[in-house]
């Protein structure tokens, strides 16, 4: 009995999941360094505003998580 379609799909989905996790870990520092370099060259505050947006989004997601998990 060979490998079925279901087990092949599980193997591929596991590979894709780990690939996406790895690519996210690699891309975040690259994007942050690009924002910092752009801020230094253009003398803007894009990086600060981007970090504030990320922090606000994280707080909102945390609140939603706790509200949803209580039900």
PDB file of N, CA, C and O in Angstrom, chain B, residues numbered from 101:
ATOM      1  N   UNK B 101       0.840  -1.170   0.000  1.00  0.00           N
ATOM      2  CA  UNK B 101       0.000   0.000   0.000  1.00  0.00           C
ATOM      3  C   UNK B 101       0.891   1.241   0.000  1.00  0.00           C
ATOM      4  O   UNK B 101       1.764   1.376   0.857  1.00  0.00           O
ATOM      5  N   UNK B 102       0.676   2.142  -0.951  1.00  0.00           N
ATOM      6  CA  UNK B 102       1.510   3.325  -1.088  1.00  0.00           C
ATOM      7  C   UNK B 102       1.013   4.480  -0.243  1.00  0.00           C
ATOM      8  O   UNK B 102       0.071   4.361   0.542  1.00  0.00           O
ATOM      9  N   UNK B 103       1.679   5.589  -0.434  1.00  0.00           N
ATOM     10  CA  UNK B 103       1.289   6.800   0.294  1.00  0.00           C
ATOM     11  C   UNK B 103       0.047   7.375  -0.366  1.00  0.00           C
ATOM     12  O   UNK B 103       0.024   7.597  -1.577  1.00  0.00           O
ATOM     13  N   UNK B 104      -0.974   7.612   0.424  1.00  0.00           N
ATOM     14  CA  UNK B 104      -2.223   8.161  -0.101  1.00  0.00           C
ATOM     15  C   UNK B 104      -2.140   9.659  -0.302  1.00  0.00           C
ATOM     16  O   UNK B 104      -1.178  10.314   0.099  1.00  0.00           O
ATOM     17  N   UNK B 105      -3.173  10.179  -0.933  1.00  0.00           N
ATOM     18  CA  UNK B 105      -3.219  11.613  -1.211  1.00  0.00           C
ATOM     19  C   UNK B 105      -3.268  12.407   0.092  1.00  0.00           C
ATOM     20  O   UNK B 105      -2.653  13.468   0.199  1.00  0.00           O
ATOM     21  N   UNK B 106      -3.994  11.898   1.075  1.00  0.00           N
ATOM     22  CA  UNK B 106      -4.131  12.601   2.339  1.00  0.00           C
ATOM     23  C   UNK B 106      -2.780  12.753   3.041  1.00  0.00           C
ATOM     24  O   UNK B 106      -2.457  13.834   3.533  1.00  0.00           O
ATOM     25  N   UNK B 107      -2.002  11.690   3.088  1.00  0.00           N
ATOM     26  CA  UNK B 107      -0.704  11.772   3.758  1.00  0.00           C
ATOM     27  C   UNK B 107       0.272  12.641   2.963  1.00  0.00           C
ATOM     28  O   UNK B 107       1.117  13.313   3.555  1.00  0.00           O
ATOM     29  N   UNK B 108       0.169  12.637   1.631  1.00  0.00           N
ATOM     30  CA  UNK B 108       1.016  13.512   0.821  1.00  0.00           C
ATOM     31  C   UNK B 108       0.680  14.969   1.100  1.00  0.00           C
ATOM     32  O   UNK B 108       1.570  15.808   1.237  1.00  0.00           O
ATOM     33  N   UNK B 109      -0.619  15.263   1.184  1.00  0.00           N
ATOM     34  CA  UNK B 109      -1.041  16.627   1.459  1.00  0.00           C
ATOM     35  C   UNK B 109      -0.555  17.081   2.827  1.00  0.00           C
ATOM     36  O   UNK B 109      -0.135  18.228   2.980  1.00  0.00           O
ATOM     37  N   UNK B 110      -0.603  16.202   3.824  1.00  0.00           N
ATOM     38  CA  UNK B 110      -0.125  16.551   5.155  1.00  0.00           C
ATOM     39  C   UNK B 110       1.372  16.858   5.133  1.00  0.00           C
ATOM     40  O   UNK B 110       1.831  17.797   5.784  1.00  0.00           O
ATOM     41  N   UNK B 111       2.130  16.055   4.375  1.00  0.00           N
ATOM     42  CA  UNK B 111       3.571  16.308   4.283  1.00  0.00           C
ATOM     43  C   UNK B 111       3.858  17.652   3.627  1.00  0.00           C
ATOM     44  O   UNK B 111       4.724  18.400   4.081  1.00  0.00           O
ATOM     45  N   UNK B 112       3.128  17.953   2.559  1.00  0.00           N
ATOM     46  CA  UNK B 112       3.327  19.217   1.851  1.00  0.00           C
ATOM     47  C   UNK B 112       2.897  20.383   2.733  1.00  0.00           C
ATOM     48  O   UNK B 112       3.580  21.406   2.775  1.00  0.00           O
ATOM     49  N   UNK B 113       1.777  20.247   3.436  1.00  0.00           N
ATOM     50  CA  UNK B 113       1.314  21.349   4.277  1.00  0.00           C
ATOM     51  C   UNK B 113       2.272  21.585   5.445  1.00  0.00           C
ATOM     52  O   UNK B 113       2.466  22.728   5.858  1.00  0.00           O
ATOM     53  N   UNK B 114       2.876  20.517   5.983  1.00  0.00           N
ATOM     54  CA  UNK B 114       3.875  20.693   7.039  1.00  0.00           C
ATOM     55  C   UNK B 114       5.097  21.431   6.496  1.00  0.00           C
ATOM     56  O   UNK B 114       5.645  22.308   7.163  1.00  0.00           O
ATOM     57  N   UNK B 115       5.520  21.073   5.287  1.00  0.00           N
ATOM     58  CA  UNK B 115       6.666  21.743   4.668  1.00  0.00           C
ATOM     59  C   UNK B 115       6.361  23.219   4.451  1.00  0.00           C
ATOM     60  O   UNK B 115       7.185  24.079   4.761  1.00  0.00           O
ATOM     61  N   UNK B 116       5.188  23.509   3.924  1.00  0.00           N
ATOM     62  CA  UNK B 116       4.808  24.895   3.649  1.00  0.00           C
ATOM     63  C   UNK B 116       4.731  25.691   4.943  1.00  0.00           C
ATOM     64  O   UNK B 116       5.155  26.846   4.983  1.00  0.00           O
ATOM     65  N   UNK B 117       4.193  25.089   6.007  1.00  0.00           N
ATOM     66  CA  UNK B 117       4.076  25.791   7.275  1.00  0.00           C
ATOM     67  C   UNK B 117       5.457  26.171   7.803  1.00  0.00           C
ATOM     68  O   UNK B 117       5.669  27.314   8.206  1.00  0.00           O
ATOM     69  N   UNK B 118       6.390  25.233   7.806  1.00  0.00           N
ATOM     70  CA  UNK B 118       7.727  25.530   8.305  1.00  0.00           C
ATOM     71  C   UNK B 118       8.455  26.519   7.401  1.00  0.00           C
ATOM     72  O   UNK B 118       9.227  27.349   7.881  1.00  0.00           O
ATOM     73  N   UNK B 119       8.214  26.435   6.107  1.00  0.00           N
ATOM     74  CA  UNK B 119       8.812  27.393   5.178  1.00  0.00           C
ATOM     75  C   UNK B 119       8.302  28.799   5.461  1.00  0.00           C
ATOM     76  O   UNK B 119       9.087  29.747   5.457  1.00  0.00           O
ATOM     77  N   UNK B 120       7.009  28.953   5.706  1.00  0.00           N
ATOM     78  CA  UNK B 120       6.451  30.266   5.990  1.00  0.00           C
ATOM     79  C   UNK B 120       6.969  30.815   7.319  1.00  0.00           C
ATOM     80  O   UNK B 120       7.244  32.009   7.435  1.00  0.00           O
ATOM     81  N   UNK B 121       7.099  29.949   8.313  1.00  0.00           N
ATOM     82  CA  UNK B 121       7.658  30.390   9.593  1.00  0.00           C
ATOM     83  C   UNK B 121       9.095  30.875   9.396  1.00  0.00           C
ATOM     84  O   UNK B 121       9.468  31.932   9.904  1.00  0.00           O
ATOM     85  N   UNK B 122       9.888  30.117   8.671  1.00  0.00           N
ATOM     86  CA  UNK B 122      11.282  30.483   8.429  1.00  0.00           C
ATOM     87  C   UNK B 122      11.380  31.786   7.642  1.00  0.00           C
ATOM     88  O   UNK B 122      12.182  32.658   7.978  1.00  0.00           O
ATOM     89  N   UNK B 123      10.562  31.920   6.592  1.00  0.00           N
ATOM     90  CA  UNK B 123      10.639  33.125   5.772  1.00  0.00           C
ATOM     91  C   UNK B 123      10.195  34.356   6.559  1.00  0.00           C
ATOM     92  O   UNK B 123      10.717  35.448   6.335  1.00  0.00           O
ATOM     93  N   UNK B 124       9.243  34.197   7.477  1.00  0.00           N
ATOM     94  CA  UNK B 124       8.822  35.316   8.316  1.00  0.00           C
ATOM     95  C   UNK B 124       9.955  35.743   9.241  1.00  0.00           C
ATOM     96  O   UNK B 124      10.213  36.935   9.410  1.00  0.00           O
ATOM     97  N   UNK B 125      10.625  34.768   9.836  1.00  0.00           N
ATOM     98  CA  UNK B 125      11.738  35.071  10.744  1.00  0.00           C
ATOM     99  C   UNK B 125      12.869  35.768   9.994  1.00  0.00           C
ATOM    100  O   UNK B 125      13.529  36.644  10.553  1.00  0.00           O
ATOM    101  N   UNK B 126      13.101  35.396   8.749  1.00  0.00           N
ATOM    102  CA  UNK B 126      14.175  36.005   7.962  1.00  0.00           C
ATOM    103  C   UNK B 126      13.780  37.396   7.465  1.00  0.00           C
ATOM    104  O   UNK B 126      14.615  38.300   7.439  1.00  0.00           O
ATOM    105  N   UNK B 127      12.527  37.576   7.073  1.00  0.00           N
ATOM    106  CA  UNK B 127      12.106  38.822   6.445  1.00  0.00           C
ATOM    107  C   UNK B 127      11.940  39.973   7.429  1.00  0.00           C
ATOM    108  O   UNK B 127      12.195  41.122   7.066  1.00  0.00           O
ATOM    109  N   UNK B 128      11.521  39.702   8.661  1.00  0.00           N
ATOM    110  CA  UNK B 128      11.262  40.790   9.610  1.00  0.00           C
ATOM    111  C   UNK B 128      12.521  41.620   9.872  1.00  0.00           C
ATOM    112  O   UNK B 128      12.452  42.846   9.778  1.00  0.00           O
ATOM    113  N   UNK B 129      13.671  41.010  10.198  1.00  0.00           N
ATOM    114  CA  UNK B 129      14.866  41.856  10.387  1.00  0.00           C
ATOM    115  C   UNK B 129      15.282  42.602   9.124  1.00  0.00           C
ATOM    116  O   UNK B 129      15.778  43.726   9.203  1.00  0.00           O
ATOM    117  N   UNK B 130      15.084  41.986   7.966  1.00  0.00           N
ATOM    118  CA  UNK B 130      15.433  42.666   6.722  1.00  0.00           C
ATOM    119  C   UNK B 130      14.549  43.897   6.509  1.00  0.00           C
ATOM    120  O   UNK B 130      15.040  44.949   6.099  1.00  0.00           O
ATOM    121  N   UNK B 131      13.262  43.772   6.782  1.00  0.00           N
ATOM    122  CA  UNK B 131      12.358  44.906   6.609  1.00  0.00           C
ATOM    123  C   UNK B 131      12.655  46.013   7.616  1.00  0.00           C
ATOM    124  O   UNK B 131      12.606  47.195   7.275  1.00  0.00           O
ATOM    125  N   UNK B 132      12.962  45.634   8.850  1.00  0.00           N
ATOM    126  CA  UNK B 132      13.285  46.641   9.865  1.00  0.00           C
ATOM    127  C   UNK B 132      14.553  47.399   9.475  1.00  0.00           C
ATOM    128  O   UNK B 132      14.605  48.623   9.595  1.00  0.00           O
ATOM    129  N   UNK B 133      15.572  46.680   9.010  1.00  0.00           N
ATOM    130  CA  UNK B 133      16.808  47.366   8.610  1.00  0.00           C
ATOM    131  C   UNK B 133      16.562  48.282   7.410  1.00  0.00           C
ATOM    132  O   UNK B 133      17.154  49.357   7.317  1.00  0.00           O
ATOM    133  N   UNK B 134      15.697  47.860   6.500  1.00  0.00           N
ATOM    134  CA  UNK B 134      15.386  48.703   5.349  1.00  0.00           C
ATOM    135  C   UNK B 134      14.646  49.967   5.781  1.00  0.00           C
ATOM    136  O   UNK B 134      14.909  51.046   5.249  1.00  0.00           O
ATOM    137  N   UNK B 135      13.727  49.849   6.737  1.00  0.00           N
ATOM    138  CA  UNK B 135      13.021  51.017   7.239  1.00  0.00           C
ATOM    139  C   UNK B 135      13.968  51.984   7.950  1.00  0.00           C
ATOM    140  O   UNK B 135      13.863  53.200   7.784  1.00  0.00           O
ATOM    141  N   UNK B 136      14.892  51.437   8.741  1.00  0.00           N
ATOM    142  CA  UNK B 136      15.838  52.284   9.470  1.00  0.00           C
ATOM    143  C   UNK B 136      16.745  53.026   8.489  1.00  0.00           C
ATOM    144  O   UNK B 136      16.991  54.221   8.654  1.00  0.00           O
ATOM    145  N   UNK B 137      17.240  52.323   7.471  1.00  0.00           N
ATOM    146  CA  UNK B 137      18.100  52.970   6.472  1.00  0.00           C
ATOM    147  C   UNK B 137      17.333  54.052   5.713  1.00  0.00           C
ATOM    148  O   UNK B 137      17.872  55.125   5.441  1.00  0.00           O
ATOM    149  N   UNK B 138      16.081  53.771   5.375  1.00  0.00           N
ATOM    150  CA  UNK B 138      15.260  54.760   4.671  1.00  0.00           C
ATOM    151  C   UNK B 138      14.997  55.985   5.520  1.00  0.00           C
ATOM    152  O   UNK B 138      14.967  57.104   5.007  1.00  0.00           O
ATOM    153  N   UNK B 139      14.805  55.785   6.826  1.00  0.00           N
ATOM    154  CA  UNK B 139      14.584  56.919   7.714  1.00  0.00           C
ATOM    155  C   UNK B 139      15.835  57.782   7.809  1.00  0.00           C
ATOM    156  O   UNK B 139      15.741  59.009   7.839  1.00  0.00           O
ATOM    157  N   UNK B 140      17.011  57.148   7.857  1.00  0.00           N
ATOM    158  CA  UNK B 140      18.254  57.920   7.965  1.00  0.00           C
ATOM    159  C   UNK B 140      18.521  58.703   6.681  1.00  0.00           C
ATOM    160  O   UNK B 140      19.005  59.834   6.735  1.00  0.00           O
ATOM    161  N   UNK B 141      18.213  58.115   5.536  1.00  0.00           N
ATOM    162  CA  UNK B 141      18.490  58.775   4.253  1.00  0.00           C
ATOM    163  C   UNK B 141      17.514  59.921   4.025  1.00  0.00           C
ATOM    164  O   UNK B 141      17.917  61.022   3.650  1.00  0.00           O
ATOM    165  N   UNK B 142      16.213  59.657   4.253  1.00  0.00           N
ATOM    166  CA  UNK B 142      15.189  60.652   3.943  1.00  0.00           C
ATOM    167  C   UNK B 142      14.855  61.569   5.114  1.00  0.00           C
ATOM    168  O   UNK B 142      14.070  62.505   4.962  1.00  0.00           O
ATOM    169  N   UNK B 143      15.447  61.309   6.289  1.00  0.00           N
ATOM    170  CA  UNK B 143      15.185  62.092   7.491  1.00  0.00           C
ATOM    171  C   UNK B 143      13.681  62.138   7.800  1.00  0.00           C
ATOM    172  O   UNK B 143      13.112  63.206   8.027  1.00  0.00           O
ATOM    173  N   UNK B 144      13.057  60.963   7.802  1.00  0.00           N
ATOM    174  CA  UNK B 144      11.629  60.848   8.106  1.00  0.00           C
ATOM    175  C   UNK B 144      11.440  60.012   9.358  1.00  0.00           C
ATOM    176  O   UNK B 144      12.407  59.519   9.940  1.00  0.00           O
ATOM    177  N   UNK B 145      10.196  59.855   9.765  1.00  0.00           N
ATOM    178  CA  UNK B 145       9.874  59.068  10.953  1.00  0.00           C
ATOM    179  C   UNK B 145       8.984  57.881  10.599  1.00  0.00           C
ATOM    180  O   UNK B 145       8.122  57.496  11.389  1.00  0.00           O
ATOM    181  N   UNK B 146       9.186  57.302   9.423  1.00  0.00           N
ATOM    182  CA  UNK B 146       8.373  56.160   9.010  1.00  0.00           C
ATOM    183  C   UNK B 146       8.545  54.971   9.933  1.00  0.00           C
ATOM    184  O   UNK B 146       7.580  54.270  10.236  1.00  0.00           O
ATOM    185  N   UNK B 147       9.772  54.742  10.383  1.00  0.00           N
ATOM    186  CA  UNK B 147      10.033  53.584  11.237  1.00  0.00           C
ATOM    187  C   UNK B 147       9.280  53.711  12.556  1.00  0.00           C
ATOM    188  O   UNK B 147       8.683  52.745  13.031  1.00  0.00           O
ATOM    189  N   UNK B 148       9.310  54.893  13.140  1.00  0.00           N
ATOM    190  CA  UNK B 148       8.622  55.098  14.411  1.00  0.00           C
ATOM    191  C   UNK B 148       7.114  54.883  14.243  1.00  0.00           C
ATOM    192  O   UNK B 148       6.489  54.222  15.073  1.00  0.00           O
ATOM    193  N   UNK B 149       6.532  55.431  13.186  1.00  0.00           N
ATOM    194  CA  UNK B 149       5.107  55.259  12.950  1.00  0.00           C
ATOM    195  C   UNK B 149       4.760  53.799  12.668  1.00  0.00           C
ATOM    196  O   UNK B 149       3.713  53.314  13.097  1.00  0.00           O
ATOM    197  N   UNK B 150       5.632  53.102  11.952  1.00  0.00           N
ATOM    198  CA  UNK B 150       5.394  51.683  11.673  1.00  0.00           C
ATOM    199  C   UNK B 150       5.416  50.860  12.945  1.00  0.00           C
ATOM    200  O   UNK B 150       4.581  49.975  13.127  1.00  0.00           O
ATOM    201  N   UNK B 151       6.371  51.145  13.833  1.00  0.00           N
ATOM    202  CA  UNK B 151       6.450  50.402  15.091  1.00  0.00           C
ATOM    203  C   UNK B 151       5.244  50.699  15.973  1.00  0.00           C
ATOM    204  O   UNK B 151       4.734  49.797  16.639  1.00  0.00           O
ATOM    205  N   UNK B 152       4.780  51.940  15.989  1.00  0.00           N
ATOM    206  CA  UNK B 152       3.578  52.266  16.755  1.00  0.00           C
ATOM    207  C   UNK B 152       2.364  51.512  16.212  1.00  0.00           C
ATOM    208  O   UNK B 152       1.544  51.010  16.982  1.00  0.00           O
ATOM    209  N   UNK B 153       2.254  51.434  14.890  1.00  0.00           N
ATOM    210  CA  UNK B 153       1.136  50.689  14.294  1.00  0.00           C
ATOM    211  C   UNK B 153       1.192  49.216  14.670  1.00  0.00           C
ATOM    212  O   UNK B 153       0.160  48.611  14.960  1.00  0.00           O
ATOM    213  N   UNK B 154       2.386  48.634  14.668  1.00  0.00           N
ATOM    214  CA  UNK B 154       2.538  47.226  15.024  1.00  0.00           C
ATOM    215  C   UNK B 154       2.183  47.010  16.489  1.00  0.00           C
ATOM    216  O   UNK B 154       1.503  46.039  16.821  1.00  0.00           O
ATOM    217  N   UNK B 155       2.631  47.896  17.367  1.00  0.00           N
ATOM    218  CA  UNK B 155       2.314  47.759  18.789  1.00  0.00           C
ATOM    219  C   UNK B 155       0.820  47.909  19.051  1.00  0.00           C
ATOM    220  O   UNK B 155       0.254  47.148  19.836  1.00  0.00           O
ATOM    221  N   UNK B 156       0.182  48.866  18.414  1.00  0.00           N
ATOM    222  CA  UNK B 156      -1.261  49.050  18.590  1.00  0.00           C
ATOM    223  C   UNK B 156      -2.017  47.829  18.079  1.00  0.00           C
ATOM    224  O   UNK B 156      -2.964  47.373  18.719  1.00  0.00           O
ATOM    225  N   UNK B 157      -1.602  47.298  16.931  1.00  0.00           N
ATOM    226  CA  UNK B 157      -2.244  46.092  16.394  1.00  0.00           C
ATOM    227  C   UNK B 157      -2.066  44.909  17.336  1.00  0.00           C
ATOM    228  O   UNK B 157      -2.993  44.122  17.525  1.00  0.00           O
ATOM    229  N   UNK B 158      -0.882  44.777  17.927  1.00  0.00           N
ATOM    230  CA  UNK B 158      -0.636  43.691  18.871  1.00  0.00           C
ATOM    231  C   UNK B 158      -1.508  43.797  20.107  1.00  0.00           C
ATOM    232  O   UNK B 158      -2.015  42.789  20.599  1.00  0.00           O
ATOM    233  N   UNK B 159      -1.686  45.002  20.609  1.00  0.00           N
ATOM    234  CA  UNK B 159      -2.542  45.198  21.785  1.00  0.00           C
ATOM    235  C   UNK B 159      -3.986  44.854  21.444  1.00  0.00           C
ATOM    236  O   UNK B 159      -4.666  44.186  22.223  1.00  0.00           O
ATOM    237  N   UNK B 160      -4.452  45.301  20.301  1.00  0.00           N
ATOM    238  CA  UNK B 160      -5.827  44.996  19.890  1.00  0.00           C
ATOM    239  C   UNK B 160      -6.015  43.494  19.719  1.00  0.00           C
ATOM    240  O   UNK B 160      -7.028  42.948  20.155  1.00  0.00           O
ATOM    241  N   UNK B 161      -5.055  42.817  19.089  1.00  0.00           N
ATOM    242  CA  UNK B 161      -5.149  41.369  18.926  1.00  0.00           C
ATOM    243  C   UNK B 161      -5.127  40.648  20.268  1.00  0.00           C
ATOM    244  O   UNK B 161      -5.843  39.664  20.453  1.00  0.00           O
ATOM    245  N   UNK B 162      -4.310  41.130  21.208  1.00  0.00           N
ATOM    246  CA  UNK B 162      -4.270  40.537  22.540  1.00  0.00           C
ATOM    247  C   UNK B 162      -5.593  40.683  23.258  1.00  0.00           C
ATOM    248  O   UNK B 162      -6.069  39.734  23.881  1.00  0.00           O
ATOM    249  N   UNK B 163      -6.196  41.864  23.180  1.00  0.00           N
ATOM    250  CA  UNK B 163      -7.502  42.078  23.805  1.00  0.00           C
ATOM    251  C   UNK B 163      -8.548  41.181  23.175  1.00  0.00           C
ATOM    252  O   UNK B 163      -9.330  40.550  23.886  1.00  0.00           O
ATOM    253  N   UNK B 164      -8.575  41.113  21.853  1.00  0.00           N
ATOM    254  CA  UNK B 164      -9.543  40.245  21.175  1.00  0.00           C
ATOM    255  C   UNK B 164      -9.341  38.788  21.554  1.00  0.00           C
ATOM    256  O   UNK B 164     -10.317  38.060  21.733  1.00  0.00           O
ATOM    257  N   UNK B 165      -8.094  38.345  21.682  1.00  0.00           N
ATOM    258  CA  UNK B 165      -7.815  36.971  22.055  1.00  0.00           C
ATOM    259  C   UNK B 165      -8.402  36.650  23.423  1.00  0.00           C
ATOM    260  O   UNK B 165      -9.042  35.613  23.598  1.00  0.00           O
ATOM    261  N   UNK B 166      -8.186  37.538  24.394  1.00  0.00           N
ATOM    262  CA  UNK B 166      -8.701  37.283  25.735  1.00  0.00           C
ATOM    263  C   UNK B 166     -10.214  37.367  25.792  1.00  0.00           C
ATOM    264  O   UNK B 166     -10.842  36.621  26.543  1.00  0.00           O
ATOM    265  N   UNK B 167     -10.819  38.262  25.012  1.00  0.00           N
ATOM    266  CA  UNK B 167     -12.278  38.352  24.983  1.00  0.00           C
ATOM    267  C   UNK B 167     -12.879  37.090  24.361  1.00  0.00           C
ATOM    268  O   UNK B 167     -13.866  36.558  24.869  1.00  0.00           O
ATOM    269  N   UNK B 168     -12.304  36.623  23.292  1.00  0.00           N
ATOM    270  CA  UNK B 168     -12.823  35.436  22.611  1.00  0.00           C
ATOM    271  C   UNK B 168     -12.580  34.179  23.427  1.00  0.00           C
ATOM    272  O   UNK B 168     -13.439  33.298  23.469  1.00  0.00           O
ATOM    273  N   UNK B 169     -11.421  34.079  24.080  1.00  0.00           N
ATOM    274  CA  UNK B 169     -11.106  32.855  24.818  1.00  0.00           C
ATOM    275  C   UNK B 169     -11.937  32.704  26.089  1.00  0.00           C
ATOM    276  O   UNK B 169     -12.026  31.598  26.623  1.00  0.00           O
ATOM    277  N   UNK B 170     -12.543  33.772  26.590  1.00  0.00           N
ATOM    278  CA  UNK B 170     -13.372  33.652  27.798  1.00  0.00           C
ATOM    279  C   UNK B 170     -14.701  32.976  27.498  1.00  0.00           C
ATOM    280  O   UNK B 170     -15.313  32.414  28.407  1.00  0.00           O
ATOM    281  N   UNK B 171     -15.159  33.011  26.277  1.00  0.00           N
ATOM    282  CA  UNK B 171     -16.456  32.381  25.937  1.00  0.00           C
ATOM    283  C   UNK B 171     -16.314  30.931  25.739  1.00  0.00           C
ATOM    284  O   UNK B 171     -17.297  30.248  25.449  1.00  0.00           O
TER     285      UNK B 171
END
